[in-house]
Amino acid sequence: MCDERKSLTSCDGENWGSDFGIGTDIGAPGVHIYTTDISGNSGFTNGDYAEYFNGTSAACPIAAGVMALMLSENSSLTYNDARFILESTCEKVGGYVYNSNVFGQPNGTWSSNLGYGRINAYHALLAASCNNHPSNDNCNGAIQVSDNTACSFITGSVDCATNDGFPTLPSCNGSSATQLGVFYYFIAQSNNATIQVNPITTTSSGLDAIIVLYSGTNCFSLNEFSGGCIDNYSEGQSETLVVNGLTPGQSYWIRIYDYGASQPPIGSGGFQLCVTHTMSCSSPIIVLNPASVQVTAPGGTSFTVTANGGVLPYSYQWQYDSGIGWINVPNSSPYSGVNSNILNISATSLAMSNNQYQCVVSSASPCSSNKSTSSAAILTVSASCSSPIINLNPTSVQVTAPGGTSFTVTANGGVLPYSYQWQYDSGIGWINVPNSSPYSGVNSTF
């Protein structure tokens, strides 16, 4: 009568209360229950019926009767199957907090006041008659649907769906507590989305769809998205939910279920679903420009750019200017990542010093003409100074005039390329060999 746990303050006005707490599984009506009585004056009343039958003596037969209905519909149900159906189809009444993942209570959200909630014979019987529930009957089984610029319908159904286990009614649901629905999710490609549900049965026995959109990181942290609920039309008619303010790249969950006190007849709960978006082209905004760096040759380095806004996914093109204008960085050694947000340089040389680097970040198609260019970063390359090591000295020679000869020296280490200067001493000290006949190669290894 009150859809709440019987207590001293419940709406029936009777001065007693029912058990509650850890051992509570389900609730069933147990106040002012109309029942048969011993005929005549020998019973509780002077007639054949009692109007005020109370307590577990009234509630237990109702729960047992629901179980009997289920088994009469599907005699192959196991104990676990039957218990799951009875508990998972309960309605979350009373305004209590029904919690998820309660230890020892695996069949949905649970409250210490009414357990899984108040039993619902219709929902339980419907579930018992279904041997195959939708794979996306609960949030954890949500099916991904593509977010496109044009409708690409997929087919779904609420036939044989069980209770969603959501204790809070969506904002557009009015007073109906029936929430036997299915779940989908999509990854937003824009800041807007249009969700369209078309019932396959378009008569009065078809789906009266409610569409609810949720945001969150997973099924246990979902919140109804602002403006994300619609139920404008009745059985067999299409519903369209339009939302704005989405974050591109983020996942959003869709829940679809039938409004009202009963599901459509089995076989009439089918629908078509599509998710689309309109593309509002804009350029990415550079929020982190590449920073100038100084390295010692032949060490490597990298440049990074970060952007937001625009249309995902971005395209990247790194460019450099060595003094003759901006050129695309080649996708070859020593460069890698030329089309990503991080440009890597595996090795540097002195010739690369004072090169400037920038990145052009473009929105995705069809907005690829919307692009932004980062500020330029300067690469400064310095040498790691050390002296060459002579590993082959020139050797003394003896020749007969006017014959010619040569001297050779080799070295390693230091910083390439080397500079050479041959010298001679005729007895008055070391003097640079002149670069004239009979000498040649005075600035080479021989």
ZIHU-V790489 format. One record per backbone hydrogen bond with DSSP energy under -1.0 kcal/mol. CO is the residue of the C=O (numbers start at 1). NH is the residue of the N-H. Records with the same first field share a line. If there is no record, write none. Layout:
CO->NH / NH
//
This chain:
6->18
7->10
10->13
14->16
21->24
25->116
27->119
30->55
33->53
35->50
48->37
50->35
53->33
55->58 / 59
56->60
58->62
59->63
60->64
61->65
62->66
63->67
64->68
65->69
66->70
67->71
68->72
69->73
70->74
74->77
78->82
79->83
80->84
81->85
82->86
83->87
84->88
85->89
87->90
91->93 / 118
99->110
102->105
110->99
111->115
112->21
114->117
115->111
117->27
118->91
120->124
121->125
122->126
123->127
124->128
125->129
127->130
134->137
136->183
138->141
139->142
143->185
148->277
154->273
156->271
158->161
170->173
173->176
179->164 / 181
182->256
183->143
184->254
185->145
186->252
188->249
191->245 / 246
193->243
194->276
195->241
196->274
197->239
198->272
203->206
207->236
208->259
210->257
211->230
212->255
213->225
214->253
215->223
218->221
223->215
225->228
228->213
230->211
234->237
239->197
241->195
243->193
247->250
250->188
252->186
253->214
254->184
255->212
256->182
257->210
265->268
269->158
270->200
271->156
272->198
273->154
274->196
275->148
276->194
285->308
288->306
293->380
295->382
296->299
301->345
303->343
306->287 / 288
308->285
311->364
315->362
317->360
318->329
319->358
320->327
321->356
327->320
330->332
332->335
334->346
336->344
337->340
338->318
341->305
343->303
344->336
345->301
349->352
350->353
352->355
355->379
356->321
357->377
358->319
359->374
360->317
361->372
362->315
364->367
367->370
370->363
372->361
377->357
378->293
379->354
380->295
382->297
389->412
392->410
400->403
410->391 / 392
412->389
422->433
424->431
431->424
434->436
436->439
441->444
442->422
445->409
//
